[in-house]
Amino acid sequence: MLTVQGIISNPHYHTYGAMRVIAVLTVLLVASASPMVVAQQPDIVQEHWYHSYATLTIDVNAWADDPETSEIVNLLVVGQTELGRNLWMLQISDWSAETKPDGSAKEIVYIDGGHHGNEHLGTELAFLTAEYYIEGWAAEDQEVIDVLRTTELHILIMLNADGNDFDTRWNVNQVDLNRNYDHYWNTCPTTQPGSSAFSESETEANANYMNTVVPDADLYVTMHTGVWIMLYPWGKWPEQPSDWELFHFIRDDVHANISDIPIQNANQGLYPNCGTSRDYGYGVMGFPTFTFETDDEQWALGTVEPLSSRLGEEMDVMRYLITNVWYWRARLSVNSFVVEDSTIAIDVDNLGRASTSNATVRYIDDGDVQWTSETFGVNATNNTQVSLDTSNLTMSDTGHFELYYQKRVIDASLWVNESIPEDVVEISDAKSTGFLPFASPILSILAIGLAGIRKNEDFE
Ligand SMILES: [Zn+2]
């Protein structure tokens, strides 16, 4: 731990009154003797001091052990730093249910902090996000209960624990971890990106977790400190990303209702940056990704203002992004689906805030795709009516239709297949004449002959 004198004379920290520091330290000594609600560092320490690797280790283990919070916290070690420190991963959800109440899969949110060891306030924002949901659960906060019932939060608070303890940007090999990812690695004028993509154990472990545990996340936020800003892709190029509608919607909604924090693409007005976790998260994993940068100009160790109020506005933005994660992808919903002689007429809504551009209807039978329509797109929060040619479609009495589409426009985004509810599927009069109750005997006979290729479960 730094001494008071060490902090005051350290040029890294901004000038503030020594008396205030001493006042807070006095409070620390008094407070540490009092009982705690949740068994971890006393809040007075957490609220006025940055985490070291040691204090973070105490806190995450306390959450995992405390009977009030252990039921919602899985604590994992998902790798080691180059110096062998653990990469602690918190998995936070209401684990009493594997799915949402309606049986569908829970939403997945991925958050990391501490790529740069000297950007402590950003690391604290990752800590506060975990704390908000973990301790909110213990306090029976209804917003938190609702989120954890439907959502899994995966939070790696401190990626560069070695650099954090040395108060340096780099890891122990003097590599900038946020230039070490395998997305256009080392293709920008950049310093210290490492000897190759994922040459460092920290970035390799982080990408491994993304690929193996949370590949279907619909939000990834990576936390830093610098200029107060939120950056969406790309860092590599000045052009807007394919999913600009999603990012612009979030920007406008945050500005209208929550915060004036600038939100823009990472390259614009800054400088090209390559091999970042943000560009990897979007360009390779297909996640909607933000770099969330806190401003370190207004807070320093030992100041009177608690961290949670200093970062209160940032937490409001995080709560918004997490509460609304359901919307951060395309969500196709079929209003009507009419099978006619040579076409399918489909009317589909997109309930999400992301567009999708390569959707198809597929006919599935015997577990295989028997037919695929031409592609169509549905813009974010829009409606599309299309007529799909079915000349090569052969239906049977056991098959069904499904939608097959990408969650977002970016090539890397996940494909989903969703069955089209049977109650919206209709066979048109032209196709179904023979099945009408008052059809003539001749038409009925004809219909029996055609039933093998036209029969639909709905129709029986
Ligand atoms: Zn940074």
Residues whose N, C-alpha, C, O or C-beta is under 5 A from the ligand:
A	BS01	ZN	H116 E119 H224 T225
